[in-house]
Amino acid sequence: MTGRDSDADGIQDVEVVVVEPDLLWRVEQANELRGLNTHSAATLLEAADVLTPSAPAVVVLGPHALDDALEHLVAFRASFPAVRFLAVLDDLDQVALSALRAGIHEVEPSDLPADAIARRATELFDQTRALATTGSADIEPGPRPPLVVVTGAKAGEGATTVALGVALHLVSGPAGGTGAGPGPRPRVALLEGDPGLGDLALRLGLHPPDAAGLTAAIPDVERITHRDASTGLDVVLPPRPLDPLTPLGGPALLALVDGLAHRVDVIVADVPIALVAEAGLVSTADHLLLVSRTSLSSVKSAKVIAELFCQPPNMQLVLNRFAEGPRGTVPDPHDIAHAIGLPLATVVPADANLAVTPTTASRPFREAMARLAGSWSLGRKS
């Protein structure tokens, strides 16, 4: 899917495309007050004809256009990386999760006033325009590095432990590869996706920036990246919010990922499951690791998430703290993976040292991380 040169059709600087005639007149009228150049399209494929691949823009999808758009969304996002999507839906409960996991950046109810919809579109446009200018001017464009997203179906499953272990393993190997070996070491970014409640900074003895950094819509990647001498990792710590329950937000997370492009060889992100859906990482991550313990409640939660995300091909299961329980051996890990409905990536043994000194993991833990990363191909995306 590619867009035509908009200048050739007499359409210049399209900033908002509304896909659905019934919605157009409300949004277009409000957008004119905000100075945005709005265009209409009957389908997402038609929207591609009026957009420039590298130009920031927002596509507003109405409730009747969403089903058709979801079929083409992955290809569209690959062709138009600077486009953000706003879905205006009749029934948020039934379709919002499907939209978010497919890569829609924001979802709003259709009964929202026209000016409020326009304001949401304006905010998204400002974010993607800022994202387009993130990074140094002397950095040449190119493919982004592989993105490994680690998450858990609920808190306490061990996603941070696995993310840290994977990043430490990757940084010990030659560039573009995995595991220890000859050649230059890759530059690995470890991104904290939960600045309010995440403990990555605590585990590494680092200090995130203060909340004053939240005044910027798009965090400055250079300012919040710590070059950790003890691990060799580039640790990206967004400002810790005043309210620890305030999430990072999908646009900000995607901006950080894009801002790391051309700076590192691999990105490992520790991301809460809600933000995985909001940021559309199910469709954009190269490897999506769902970490679960082996208790019945953890397995049930992991199964729910796997089914909600429709068992995407990039999602794998990591069983954490696998060990014999007080009443005997837990079920076979492959049986657990089969019950959840995901391929088993690796089994991570319990290791008490990780909570105190992450860099002194036991040999079984390091071997588990090697098995996990060794099954991937982490060359840069083309």
C-alpha positions as CSV (number, residue, x, y, z in Angstrom):
1,M,0.0,0.0,0.0
2,T,1.5,3.3,-1.1
3,G,0.2,6.8,-1.4
4,R,0.3,9.0,-4.4
5,D,2.2,12.3,-4.5
6,S,-0.4,14.6,-3.1
7,D,0.9,17.6,-5.0
8,A,0.1,15.9,-8.3
9,D,-3.6,15.8,-7.3
10,G,-3.7,19.4,-6.0
11,I,-4.0,18.2,-2.4
12,Q,-1.3,19.6,-0.2
13,D,-0.5,19.2,3.5
14,V,-3.4,17.0,4.4
15,E,-3.4,16.8,8.2
16,V,-6.7,15.0,8.9
17,V,-8.5,12.4,6.8
18,V,-12.0,11.5,8.0
19,V,-13.1,8.1,6.7
20,E,-16.9,8.1,6.9
21,P,-19.2,10.7,5.3
22,D,-21.7,10.9,8.2
23,L,-18.9,11.9,10.5
24,L,-17.1,14.3,8.1
25,W,-19.3,17.3,8.3
26,R,-19.0,17.5,12.1
27,V,-15.3,17.0,12.3
28,E,-14.4,19.1,9.3
29,Q,-16.5,22.1,10.5
30,A,-14.8,21.9,13.9
31,N,-11.3,21.4,12.4
32,E,-11.7,24.5,10.2
33,L,-11.8,26.5,13.5
34,R,-8.5,24.9,14.5
35,G,-6.8,25.5,11.2
36,L,-6.4,21.9,10.2
37,N,-6.5,20.8,6.5
38,T,-9.2,18.1,6.5
39,H,-10.1,15.8,3.7
40,S,-12.7,13.1,3.3
41,A,-12.4,9.5,2.2
42,A,-14.8,6.6,1.8
43,T,-12.3,3.9,2.7
44,L,-8.9,3.6,4.2
45,L,-7.5,2.7,0.8
46,E,-8.9,5.9,-0.5
47,A,-7.3,7.8,2.4
48,A,-3.9,6.4,1.2
49,D,-4.3,8.3,-2.1
50,V,-4.3,11.7,-0.4
51,L,-1.5,11.2,2.2
52,T,2.2,11.5,1.8
53,P,4.0,8.5,3.3
54,S,6.4,10.4,5.5
55,A,4.1,13.3,6.5
56,P,2.4,13.6,9.9
57,A,-1.4,13.1,9.7
58,V,-4.4,11.8,11.6
59,V,-7.0,9.4,10.2
60,V,-10.4,9.6,11.9
61,L,-12.4,6.4,11.5
62,G,-16.1,6.3,12.0
63,P,-18.0,3.3,13.4
64,H,-19.1,2.1,10.0
65,A,-15.6,2.4,8.5
66,L,-13.7,0.5,11.3
67,D,-14.3,-3.1,10.3
68,D,-13.0,-2.5,6.7
69,A,-10.1,-0.4,8.0
70,L,-8.9,-3.1,10.4
71,E,-8.3,-5.5,7.5
72,H,-5.8,-3.0,6.0
73,L,-4.4,-1.4,9.1
74,V,-1.1,-3.3,9.4
75,A,-0.2,-2.6,5.7
76,F,-1.3,1.1,6.1
77,R,0.8,1.7,9.2
78,A,3.8,0.2,7.4
79,S,3.4,2.6,4.5
80,F,2.5,5.6,6.5
81,P,4.5,5.4,9.8
82,A,3.8,9.1,10.7
83,V,0.0,8.6,10.7
84,R,-2.0,8.3,13.9
85,F,-5.5,6.8,14.1
86,L,-8.6,8.1,16.0
87,A,-11.6,5.8,16.1
88,V,-15.0,7.3,16.9
89,L,-17.2,4.3,17.9
90,D,-20.8,3.7,18.8
91,D,-20.2,0.9,21.3
92,L,-16.9,1.3,23.1
93,D,-17.3,-1.9,25.3
94,Q,-17.6,-4.3,22.3
95,V,-15.1,-2.9,19.8
96,A,-12.7,-0.6,21.6
97,L,-10.3,-3.5,22.6
98,S,-10.3,-4.9,19.1
99,A,-9.5,-1.4,17.8
100,L,-6.7,-0.8,20.3
101,R,-5.0,-4.2,19.8
102,A,-5.1,-3.7,16.0
103,G,-3.1,-0.4,16.3
104,I,-5.7,2.4,16.8
105,H,-4.0,5.0,18.9
106,E,-7.1,6.6,20.5
107,V,-10.8,5.6,20.8
108,E,-13.7,8.0,21.6
109,P,-17.5,7.7,21.8
110,S,-19.5,8.8,18.7
111,D,-21.7,11.1,20.8
112,L,-18.7,13.2,21.8
113,P,-19.3,16.9,20.6
114,A,-17.7,17.7,17.3
115,D,-15.3,20.2,18.8
116,A,-14.1,17.6,21.3
117,I,-13.5,15.1,18.5
118,A,-11.6,17.8,16.6
119,R,-9.6,18.6,19.7
120,R,-8.6,14.9,20.0
121,A,-7.5,14.9,16.4
122,T,-5.5,18.0,16.9
123,E,-3.7,16.6,19.9
124,L,-2.8,13.4,18.0
125,F,-1.6,15.5,15.1
126,D,0.6,17.6,17.4
127,Q,2.0,14.5,18.9
128,T,2.9,12.9,15.6
129,R,4.3,16.1,14.2
130,A,6.5,16.4,17.3
131,L,7.5,12.7,16.8
132,A,8.5,13.4,13.3
133,T,11.1,16.0,14.6
134,T,12.3,13.8,17.5
135,G,16.0,13.1,17.4
136,S,19.0,14.8,16.0
137,A,18.9,16.4,12.6
138,D,22.0,14.7,11.5
139,I,20.6,11.2,12.0
140,E,19.7,9.7,8.6
141,P,16.4,7.9,8.2
142,G,16.5,4.1,8.1
143,P,14.8,1.0,9.6
144,R,14.1,0.9,13.3
145,P,15.9,-1.7,15.4
146,P,14.0,-4.8,16.5
147,L,11.5,-4.3,19.3
148,V,11.1,-6.9,22.0
149,V,8.1,-6.2,24.3
150,V,7.8,-8.0,27.6
151,T,4.5,-7.9,29.5
152,G,2.4,-9.9,32.0
153,A,-1.3,-10.6,32.2
154,K,-1.3,-8.9,35.6
155,A,1.2,-7.3,38.0
156,G,3.8,-9.5,39.7
157,E,4.2,-12.1,37.0
158,G,7.9,-11.3,36.5
159,A,7.9,-9.2,33.3
160,T,10.5,-6.8,34.6
161,T,12.8,-9.7,35.6
162,V,12.5,-11.3,32.2
163,A,13.0,-7.9,30.4
164,L,16.1,-7.2,32.4
165,G,17.4,-10.7,31.8
166,V,16.8,-10.6,28.1
167,A,18.5,-7.2,27.8
168,L,21.5,-8.3,29.8
169,H,21.9,-11.3,27.6
170,L,21.6,-9.4,24.4
171,V,24.1,-6.7,25.4
172,S,26.7,-9.4,26.1
173,G,26.7,-10.6,22.5
174,P,28.1,-9.4,19.2
175,A,26.1,-6.7,17.3
176,G,23.1,-8.0,15.5
177,G,23.3,-11.4,17.2
178,T,22.6,-13.1,20.5
179,G,24.7,-14.6,23.2
180,A,28.3,-14.1,24.1
181,G,30.8,-14.3,21.3
182,P,33.4,-12.4,19.3
183,G,32.7,-9.1,17.7
184,P,31.4,-5.7,18.9
185,R,28.7,-5.7,21.5
186,P,25.3,-4.4,20.4
187,R,23.8,-1.3,21.9
188,V,20.7,-2.4,23.8
189,A,18.0,0.0,25.1
190,L,15.9,-1.2,28.1
191,L,12.8,0.9,28.2
192,E,10.6,1.3,31.3
193,G,7.0,1.4,30.2
194,D,5.5,2.0,33.6
195,P,7.2,5.0,35.2
196,G,4.6,5.2,38.0
197,L,4.6,1.7,39.4
198,G,7.5,0.0,37.6
199,D,10.6,-1.0,39.6
200,L,13.2,-1.1,36.8
201,A,15.0,2.0,38.2
202,L,15.1,0.5,41.7
203,R,16.4,-2.8,40.5
204,L,19.3,-1.1,38.7
205,G,19.9,1.6,41.4
206,L,19.1,4.4,39.0
207,H,17.0,7.6,39.5
208,P,14.3,8.6,36.9
209,P,14.0,12.3,36.0
210,D,11.6,14.4,38.2
211,A,8.0,15.1,37.2
212,A,9.0,18.4,35.6
213,G,9.8,16.5,32.5
214,L,6.1,15.7,32.0
215,T,5.6,19.3,30.7
216,A,6.8,18.1,27.3
217,A,4.3,16.1,25.2
218,I,7.1,14.0,23.8
219,P,9.8,13.1,26.3
220,D,13.4,13.9,25.2
221,V,15.0,10.5,24.6
222,E,18.5,11.8,25.3
223,R,17.5,13.4,28.6
224,I,15.9,10.3,30.0
225,T,18.4,7.7,28.8
226,H,21.0,6.4,31.4
227,R,24.1,4.8,30.1
228,D,24.5,2.2,32.9
229,A,28.2,1.4,33.2
230,S,27.6,-1.7,35.3
231,T,25.4,-3.5,32.7
232,G,26.3,-1.7,29.5
233,L,22.6,-1.0,28.9
234,D,21.0,2.2,27.7
235,V,18.2,2.4,30.3
236,V,15.3,4.6,29.3
237,L,13.4,5.9,32.3
238,P,10.5,8.3,31.6
239,P,9.8,10.9,34.3
240,R,8.0,9.4,37.3
241,P,4.6,11.1,37.5
242,L,3.3,12.8,40.6
243,D,0.4,10.4,40.6
244,P,1.9,6.9,40.4
245,L,-1.3,5.6,38.7
246,T,-0.9,8.0,35.8
247,P,0.1,5.8,32.8
248,L,2.8,6.8,30.3
249,G,0.3,6.8,27.3
250,G,0.5,5.1,24.0
251,P,1.7,8.1,21.9
252,A,4.5,8.9,24.3
253,L,5.7,5.3,24.4
254,L,5.7,5.1,20.6
255,A,7.6,8.4,20.5
256,L,10.2,6.9,22.8
257,V,10.6,3.8,20.6
258,D,10.9,5.9,17.5
259,G,13.3,8.2,19.2
260,L,15.6,5.3,20.0
261,A,15.8,4.3,16.3
262,H,19.3,4.7,14.9
263,R,20.7,5.0,18.4
264,V,20.6,1.4,19.4
265,D,20.6,-2.1,17.9
266,V,17.8,-3.6,19.9
267,I,15.0,-2.2,22.1
268,V,13.6,-4.3,25.0
269,A,10.5,-2.7,26.6
270,D,8.9,-3.6,29.9
271,V,5.3,-2.6,29.2
272,P,2.1,-3.1,31.3
273,I,-0.5,-5.1,29.4
274,A,-3.0,-2.2,29.1
275,L,-0.3,0.0,27.4
276,V,0.5,-2.9,25.1
277,A,-3.0,-2.6,23.8
278,E,-3.2,1.2,23.8
279,A,0.0,1.6,21.8
280,G,-0.8,-1.0,19.3
281,L,2.3,-3.0,20.2
282,V,0.5,-6.3,19.4
283,S,0.9,-5.5,15.7
284,T,4.2,-3.6,15.8
285,A,6.4,-5.5,18.2
286,D,8.8,-8.0,16.6
287,H,8.6,-10.2,19.6
288,L,5.8,-10.0,22.3
289,L,6.6,-12.0,25.4
290,L,3.7,-12.8,27.8
291,V,5.2,-13.7,31.2
292,S,3.2,-15.9,33.5
293,R,3.8,-17.8,36.7
294,T,2.4,-21.3,37.0
295,S,-0.3,-20.8,39.6
296,L,-3.9,-21.4,38.4
297,S,-4.8,-17.7,38.7
298,S,-1.8,-16.7,36.6
299,V,-2.5,-19.3,33.9
300,K,-6.2,-18.2,33.7
301,S,-5.1,-14.5,33.3
302,A,-2.6,-15.4,30.6
303,K,-5.2,-17.4,28.8
304,V,-7.6,-14.5,28.8
305,I,-5.0,-12.1,27.4
306,A,-3.9,-14.6,24.7
307,E,-7.5,-15.0,23.6
308,L,-8.3,-11.2,23.7
309,F,-5.2,-10.6,21.5
310,C,-6.3,-13.5,19.2
311,Q,-2.9,-15.4,19.7
312,P,-0.9,-13.2,17.4
313,P,2.1,-14.9,15.7
314,N,4.6,-12.6,17.4
315,M,3.4,-13.5,20.9
316,Q,5.2,-16.2,22.9
317,L,4.7,-17.5,26.5
318,V,7.5,-17.3,29.1
319,L,6.8,-19.4,32.3
320,N,8.4,-17.7,35.2
321,R,9.7,-19.2,38.5
322,F,9.0,-22.7,37.4
323,A,9.7,-25.1,40.3
324,E,8.3,-27.9,42.3
325,G,5.4,-26.8,44.6
326,P,4.7,-27.9,48.1
327,R,2.2,-30.5,46.8
328,G,4.4,-31.9,44.1
329,T,5.5,-31.0,40.6
330,V,3.5,-28.4,38.7
331,P,2.1,-29.5,35.3
332,D,4.4,-29.9,32.4
333,P,5.3,-26.5,30.9
334,H,4.2,-27.6,27.4
335,D,0.8,-28.6,28.8
336,I,0.5,-25.1,30.4
337,A,1.4,-23.4,27.1
338,H,-1.1,-25.6,25.3
339,A,-3.8,-24.6,27.8
340,I,-3.0,-20.9,27.3
341,G,-2.8,-21.2,23.5
342,L,0.7,-19.8,23.0
343,P,4.0,-21.3,21.9
344,L,6.3,-21.8,24.8
345,A,9.4,-19.6,24.5
346,T,11.3,-20.7,27.6
347,V,11.0,-21.7,31.2
348,V,12.6,-19.4,33.7
349,P,13.7,-21.0,37.0
350,A,13.4,-19.2,40.3
351,D,16.4,-17.1,41.2
352,A,16.4,-15.1,44.5
353,N,19.6,-13.2,43.5
354,L,17.8,-11.3,40.7
355,A,15.8,-9.2,43.1
356,V,19.0,-8.0,44.9
357,T,21.7,-8.0,42.2
358,P,20.3,-8.4,38.7
359,T,23.8,-8.8,37.1
360,T,24.6,-11.9,39.2
361,A,21.9,-14.2,37.9
362,S,22.4,-17.9,38.3
363,R,23.6,-20.1,35.5
364,P,20.1,-21.7,34.9
365,F,18.6,-18.3,34.6
366,R,21.2,-17.1,32.1
367,E,20.7,-20.3,30.1
368,A,16.9,-19.6,30.0
369,M,17.6,-16.1,28.6
370,A,20.0,-17.6,26.1
371,R,17.3,-20.1,24.9
372,L,14.8,-17.3,24.7
373,A,17.0,-14.9,22.7
374,G,18.7,-17.6,20.7
375,S,15.4,-18.5,18.9
376,W,15.1,-15.0,17.4
377,S,16.5,-13.2,14.4
378,L,17.3,-9.7,15.6
379,G,18.8,-8.1,12.5
380,R,17.5,-4.6,11.9
381,K,14.1,-4.3,10.2
382,S,14.3,-3.3,6.6
